[in-house]
């Protein structure tokens, strides 16, 4: 190719044929010439040898001028920083802090900054943090001066390493209202996380004050805070000491720790705590694995006091009423989860062990526990329902519980009037398992027990509930619905495979007056905010059946009021027995009154029938039973036997002036027993087919089978 610019070919010269571009005929020739020229220029440039560039060394004069300009610029910046009034940044800094804390922050003092160091520092004076509108006019906090020193190099990589954080004369006012709102919660409705501070080499608090008030927990105290290199005691550099009231009882708290200077972030920080609230004492020795990460710590804790429910103002967890306790365990926190591991000690006269976990950060805290007792004193359960253990030698009870027990005893009552605080039940969810290996001092013979209690948004249900007897058991559930304005209690308990002589181990003259199998069921629902009110308004039914056994002949005759024969047999300590074919007692409950219209006890010589009432509101009872001889006897007088008075201590006797002759007392067996056939399936459908009760029902079904005719055969 020629190096000359592209020209039109000479006339008559033969050209190499080329593929014509897809263009119009009039434009085909100029485009071809442009392509040929472009290819020619590309070939020249791609094969051309480029000259090597020559760098000219700058002169000394140029270097001096460049260095002088840079030095002057640095000096100018330094002078500007040195003479700059950092107070100009108070407004932007306060606005930035206000946006982060959702509280108005103002700076009325000086702002001083020292940037000429590998550890820049700053001090700000007159800091004020305003309160939320609902928390009052007093500020949330004021600080006379705050000093901060930070390492520069780690900051370049995004790590904050504080060499010094000092607060001079801080004054904090923490407040929680009745709705549970906290003025120190800066989450603005978001999920609250535990406080985590960056690593701090030296943390100093000089003459700090803290005021804390919690309306819901009835807790208020004023405290002083100091953190220095040495506060006068060995290895003691931090202290928080406060006193006030909790539940109108004196309150004192003291938290101490090691010096907060030269802290190693990889070494646990030790602390001690001592809290006294009324008669409650709590001590703890613990450590924070990573200093200033308050989301994780653990401590060995001991606690003792008159009632576990008194810990609610301190913990925010609704625990049941109990007798005096003394417990120990390892309390730890891992972010939003609190644990008590290896719990051990005594509650009342019972031992208690197990593990507890509380998960916070939810709408309601969730308590999960697995608890055990090797030996449960049945009296200790009374406090859970607002009552008290029995008052007597060796019983463990608080002065308040002793007063409750004496008051109930003076009134001859069983059900306590202590009001249930439904707000605490509604503020917690729970899933608790409890097992008692042995049970002692129960009103009936109990061997062991277990229960699982679930609490969900105010609905508490103990299900399954099991109490083991020497033979047989009590099973079922108890539920408390606190979601309603007035709590509603429901229970459904079944007694199966039990024995009368073991359930009520009463002996007379060296033997049991009554032996045999026993079954029963109680299904009641009552409304009220105390145990007494719930029973006083209860509706439902209760039924007890003895489907066979034996009764001392002496007692059978006495129930028929054959006084001469009955007493004679007792005085001779006669142990002869007669068959107990079947016994049934059915109570229909309405508005707290249990009415029994079907009480039948069929023995060999005597058919015993009766009726009566139990008033759960007044806690009084009135029963009347009569014995009907199955054999006609001359000069035989029948007197009704009655039991009446307080449920706690009824009196037995014979109703005077109510003697009737045998002929007038003869009653058709069918009229007495027929209604029972429809009632037995309430306890167990198989009872109607039982050999003994079935025979009784069969006799009742025979038309024209009154006792009088039976006796004449």
Buried (B, 14 or more C-beta within 10 A) or exposed (E): EEEEEEEEEEEEEEEEEEEEEEEEEEEEEEEBEEEEBEEBEEEEEEEEEEEEEEEEEEEEEEEEEEEEEEEEEEEEEEEEEEEEEBEEBBEEBBEEBBEEBEBBBBBEBBBEBEEEEEBBBBBBBBBBBBBBEEBBEBBBBBBBBBBBBBBEEEEEEEEEBBBBBBBBEBBBBBBBBEEEBBBBBBEEEEEBEBEEEBBBBBBBBBEBBBBBBBBBBBBBBEBBBBBBEEEEEEEBBBBBBBBBBBBEBEBBBBBBBBBBBEBEBEEBBBBBBBBBBBBBBBBBEBBBEBBBBEBBBBBBBBBBBBBBBBBBBBBBBBBBBBBBBBBBBBBBBEBBBBBBEEBEBBBBBBBBBBBBBBBBEEEBBBBBBBBBBEEBBBBBBBBBBBBBBBBEEEBBBBEEBBEBBEEBBEEBBBBBBBEBBBEBBBBBBBBBBBBBBEBBBBEEBBBBBBBBBBBBEBBBBBBEBBBBBEBBBBBBBBBBBBBEEEBBBBBBBBBBEBBBBBBBEEEEBEBBBBBBBBBBBBBBBBBBBBBBBBBBBBBBBBBBBBBBBBBBBBBBBBBBBBEEBBEEBBEEEBEEBBBBBBBBBBBBBEEBBBBBEBBBBBBBBBBBBBBBBBBBBEBBBBBBBBBBBBEEEEEBEBBBBBBBBBBBEBEEEEEEEEEEEBEEBBBBBBEBBBBBBEBBEBBBEEBBEBEBBBBBBEBBEEEEBBBBEBBEE
